[in-house]
Amino acid sequence: MVFLGIGLAFSLATRVNAQVAIPQEIPESIHGCINSIEPPSLVRAVDVAGTATVENTDYYYLYAYDQEVPDNPEPASADSPNWVAYPSDLVISLQSDRCEIERLGTPGDHIDLASVVSQVAARSLTLNRFERVIEVIGRENFIARVDSWDTGDGQYSLWDEEAWALNQLDIDIPEGLLP
């Protein structure tokens, strides 16, 4: 009985000490979802990639890191991606103060958001994500980044929400990225 009590106390202490670094713009109501991810070392910090509200549901597209958020998570040059601290995609929905983890990917596992949330939410999240990146690195650098996705070998094509968001931003899509 004593061992069980010690084990439980150690487990609770580990969880308390494993709080994730969460930006202030993320509402308190989803902190519990983020901090519930197991094992605790899987996510140590999050950064906002995009947000959207669709039909009374708030969606948060977050970058989840197993370490601190890097100083420069969105490098301006497409030639120098931040592979050292490549994040996992974390998508959380919030409705009536009830949060739900829709998806937690693995680092570098690029996901089609419409496979996780509705197409309307996926498009809104992607548009907001692209707008945030443009705000950080500038429109010309973002266009260069989009152009770099076309490797000429057909390995990458845009998902619907990405093509839609680029069209909303009036950014030409390289032919090699069209489905």
C-alpha positions in Angstrom: 0.0 0.0 0.0 2.9 2.3 0.8 4.5 1.6 -2.6 1.2 2.4 -4.4 1.0 5.7 -2.5 4.6 6.7 -3.3 4.1 5.7 -7.0 0.9 7.8 -7.3 2.6 10.8 -5.6 5.6 10.5 -7.9 3.3 10.3 -11.0 1.3 13.4 -9.9 4.5 15.3 -9.1 5.9 14.4 -12.5 2.7 15.7 -14.3 2.7 18.9 -12.2 6.3 19.6 -13.1 5.7 18.8 -16.8 3.6 21.9 -17.6 3.8 22.8 -21.3 5.0 26.3 -22.3 1.9 27.8 -23.8 1.6 31.3 -25.5 -0.7 33.8 -23.8 -2.9 34.0 -26.9 -4.1 30.4 -26.3 -7.1 30.5 -24.0 -7.0 28.9 -20.6 -9.8 26.6 -21.6 -7.5 24.4 -23.8 -4.5 24.4 -21.5 -5.9 21.2 -19.9 -6.0 19.4 -23.3 -2.4 20.4 -24.0 -1.1 19.5 -20.6 -2.9 16.1 -20.7 -0.8 14.8 -23.6 1.1 11.6 -22.6 3.9 11.1 -22.1 4.6 14.6 -20.7 7.9 14.8 -22.5 6.2 14.5 -25.9 5.1 18.2 -25.9 7.1 20.7 -23.9 6.1 23.9 -25.8 3.5 25.0 -28.3 3.3 27.8 -30.8 0.2 29.0 -32.7 0.2 28.1 -36.4 -3.4 29.1 -37.1 -6.8 29.7 -35.5 -10.3 29.7 -36.8 -13.9 29.7 -35.6 -16.4 27.7 -37.6 -20.0 27.1 -36.5 -19.5 27.8 -32.8 -16.3 25.8 -32.6 -12.9 27.3 -32.1 -10.0 25.5 -33.8 -6.3 25.8 -32.8 -3.6 24.6 -35.2 -0.5 24.5 -33.0 3.1 23.5 -33.6 4.1 21.2 -30.7 7.7 20.9 -29.7 9.5 18.4 -27.5 11.8 21.3 -26.5 11.5 25.1 -26.3 10.1 26.9 -29.3 13.1 27.9 -31.4 14.0 31.6 -31.6 13.3 31.6 -35.3 10.6 29.0 -36.0 9.8 30.6 -39.4 13.2 31.3 -41.1 12.8 33.8 -44.0 14.8 31.7 -46.4 13.3 28.6 -47.9 16.9 27.3 -48.3 17.4 27.1 -44.5 14.4 25.4 -42.9 14.5 24.9 -39.2 15.0 21.1 -39.1 16.6 21.2 -35.7 13.3 21.9 -34.0 10.8 20.6 -36.5 7.4 20.6 -34.7 4.5 18.1 -34.6 1.1 19.3 -35.8 -1.4 19.6 -33.0 -5.0 20.4 -33.8 -7.5 21.1 -30.9 -11.1 22.1 -31.1 -13.0 24.0 -28.4 -16.8 24.1 -28.1 -18.6 25.3 -25.0 -15.4 25.2 -22.9 -14.8 21.6 -23.8 -11.6 20.9 -25.7 -10.7 17.9 -27.8 -7.4 16.9 -29.3 -8.3 16.3 -33.0 -4.8 15.2 -34.0 -1.3 15.1 -32.7 1.1 14.1 -35.4 4.8 13.3 -35.3 7.6 15.8 -36.2 7.6 16.5 -39.9 4.4 14.5 -40.5 2.6 17.1 -42.7 -1.2 16.5 -42.5 -4.2 17.3 -44.7 -6.2 19.3 -42.2 -9.5 18.4 -44.0 -8.9 14.8 -42.9 -9.0 15.9 -39.3 -11.6 18.8 -39.3 -14.2 20.0 -41.7 -13.1 21.5 -45.0 -14.3 24.9 -44.0 -12.3 24.8 -40.8 -9.2 23.3 -42.6 -9.3 26.2 -45.1 -9.7 28.8 -42.4 -6.9 27.4 -40.4 -4.6 27.2 -43.4 -5.4 30.7 -44.5 -4.7 32.0 -41.0 -1.4 30.0 -40.8 -0.2 31.4 -44.1 -1.1 35.0 -43.1 0.9 34.5 -39.8 3.9 33.2 -41.7 3.7 36.2 -44.2 3.5 38.5 -41.2 6.8 37.1 -39.8 8.9 36.5 -43.0 7.2 38.8 -45.6 5.2 38.1 -48.7 8.1 37.8 -51.1 9.9 35.3 -48.8 6.7 33.3 -48.4 6.2 33.2 -52.2 9.8 31.9 -52.5 9.0 29.3 -49.9 5.9 28.2 -51.9 8.0 28.0 -55.0 10.5 25.8 -53.2 7.8 23.2 -52.5 7.8 22.4 -56.2 10.8 20.1 -56.4 10.0 19.1 -60.0 9.7 15.4 -59.2 5.9 15.4 -58.3 6.6 14.4 -54.7 4.5 17.1 -53.3 1.1 18.5 -54.4 -1.0 20.9 -52.5 -4.1 19.8 -50.5 -7.3 21.6 -51.2 -7.0 23.9 -48.2 -3.5 25.0 -49.2 -4.5 25.8 -52.8 -7.6 27.6 -51.6 -5.6 29.7 -49.1 -3.0 30.6 -51.7 -5.7 31.7 -54.1 -7.3 33.8 -51.3 -3.9 35.5 -50.8 -3.6 36.0 -54.6 -0.4 33.9 -54.8 0.3 32.0 -58.0 0.6 28.3 -57.5 3.6 26.6 -59.2 2.3 24.2 -61.8 4.2 21.2 -60.3 2.1 21.6 -57.1 -1.3 21.3 -58.7 -3.0 18.0 -58.3 
